[in-house]
Amino acid sequence: MAISANLASTFLCGAVLCFLAATALAIVELTRGNRHARTPTLLLMATGFVLQTLYLHYQGEMRGRCPITTLPEILIFLSWSTVLLYFMVGQAFHLSLLGVFTAPLVAGFTLIGLAGGAVTKIPTPPLNPVDPWLEAHASVSIISYGAFTLATVAATMFLVQHKLLKSRKLTQLFYNLPSVNYLAKALKRLIVTGFALLSIGIATAFLLHTFPGWSKILLASSVWLAYGALLLVDRCRRMSPRDLARASLWLFALPIITLGLLGRS
Amino acid sequence: MSLVCVGINHQLAPVDLRERFAVPEHSVADVLERIRESSQLEECVVVSTCNRVEFYASADTTPTVGNCTEKIAGFVRENVSAQGSTHTEIPLYTHEGINAARHLFRVASGLDSMVLGETEIFGQLKRAYHLAQRQGATRGALNRLFQSAFRVGKRVRSETDIQRGATSVGSVAVDLAEKIFGNLDACRVLILGAGEISRTTTKSLASRGVQDITVANRSIEKALELASAMGGRALAFNDWSNCLNSIDIVLSSTSAAQYVVTPEAIRAAMARRKGNPLFLIDLAVPRDIDPAIETLDNVYLYDIDALQSTASRARKLRERQIAICEQVIEEEARDFFRRLS
């Protein structure tokens, strides 16, 4: 078990280094327009993701369950799901630069998780029996938060590009960012994805052997309601992409706050 | 081994002289054969574009480089005279040895082009090289020289900002459209006014995939003419605002004294556009599009000044890159010549 703890710690440190290096390269790519930095950034993100996966494996072994029980662990899982979605969505939308904005965010989450004690030193007795619905409920819910995180990244990129276009400041950054149309589409799809996943997460809570408690359900539901309301308003009133981006930036405070509260409870 | 370049370009000769030197693609084989025979050259490549005609050659048997250069220059002069040129002096330039390599590297990098950093020349060089290769007119030296030139051209373009930004009004408009819509294939363009500037800017948009073009002009004949040239359709001028909700890019260059496109018209169209952005390009002086439209959400408005200043900034940026490019070229030219000798 001590070996597992050491390995988990090493993998997590490695992941942090990868994401920090990807952040540094991303800054070079954005400010100097070095197109050669794009592939190494992608490789560093992929390596960081693999290392995070290995951490989750060993940490899960130590925990005897899916390692999403403490706030640091949740942060690591959140950054892992964000990178996972980035690879799925970023490639689908040809938004390779999404990684440039994602790298500092996941580096921050992973670093906070590592500093907060995401690696268990003493093994926890495994849950007996392990409730598969609990594992599914928790992991799907956190992956939905990953989608909201990535939506925030896309919203930030949209607002930056929109501002550059409106102010006619066609800088290096302007040429490196994707089109506002692609970003607006990616933003909407990510919010829909996050909302759908969170709906599944909340629904599975009612199938658990042990009910997680109304406080948790209410916290998750507040996020679900907020994003649901945003999608409803957009559908009924056709929000402009700028308003949708701004609203999703403000709304992201809610998953962050509830994450902190869920981690404590 | 003698390596030489003899040529004429846009910097030294006007078009009426350059056109006499031009070697059409179907004559390349014949010219290569004659020049190699008359000048006793081992290898030769002819680069003939609208801005330059250059002969690159190498010879093992020619006693001196100067001799080789003189023979090519003589051949060129004779050919031009045979076409009845009235120019008494032909401003040919010659580069020998490392200078010939340096010159080709500059050409491949777009440093010798009329539009600094343009990429078209790269493809033209490749075509010229392949034509010569097909004729068996290239061997060791010129093969190595051209392969090196292609590598240097790529290196200069990827390591510097020499091709960064758009340097003409049309290409700035295209860049902006791509940063708003992404792929332009499905974009629908409305042209108000059928002037020359509309035509050239529309051509730029069409070159990047725009297919759906509608032309509205006060004179329907002119609208029909431009529409047919662009493969689009014409519209009566009074009807243009009716199709605004299905248009992505409006390009306006009428000679109207007042604003043609008003905030009210755009506001009404935006309400029906389902959140799709609208790009307005105002190429007219006095302006056609009310600048108050700029404040509308999801609408991007660029007038001629904004486009021209962007193009001018890009040109200046490219000019600042020249020194960096020259450094790369110098390093590569020395390296190439060291390996060659």
Contacts between the chains, C-beta under 8 A, distances in Angstrom:
chain1	res1	chain2	res2	distance
A	33	B	161	6.7
A	33	B	164	6.8
A	35	B	158	6.8
A	36	B	158	6.9
A	161	B	179	6.9
A	165	B	176	7.3
A	165	B	179	6.6
A	165	B	180	6.8
A	165	B	300	5.2
A	166	B	294	7.5
A	166	B	300	6.9
A	168	B	302	7.1
A	168	B	306	5.2
A	168	B	310	7.2
A	170	B	165	7.2
A	170	B	175	7.8
A	170	B	176	7.9
A	170	B	310	5.4
A	170	B	313	7.5
A	172	B	164	7.9
A	174	B	179	6.7
A	175	B	164	7.0
A	175	B	165	7.2
A	175	B	175	7.8
A	175	B	179	7.9
A	177	B	179	7.5
A	178	B	182	7.1
A	179	B	178	6.3
A	179	B	179	5.2
A	179	B	180	5.9
A	179	B	181	5.9
A	179	B	182	3.9
A	180	B	179	7.1
A	180	B	180	5.7
A	180	B	277	6.3
A	181	B	180	6.3
A	181	B	181	5.0
A	181	B	182	5.1
A	181	B	276	7.9
A	181	B	277	6.3
A	182	B	182	4.7
A	184	B	275	7.5
A	238	B	274	5.9
A	238	B	275	5.3
A	239	B	275	7.1
A	240	B	275	6.1
A	240	B	297	4.7
A	240	B	298	4.8
A	241	B	275	6.2
A	241	B	277	7.5
A	241	B	298	6.6
A	242	B	297	5.7
A	242	B	298	6.8
A	243	B	297	7.5
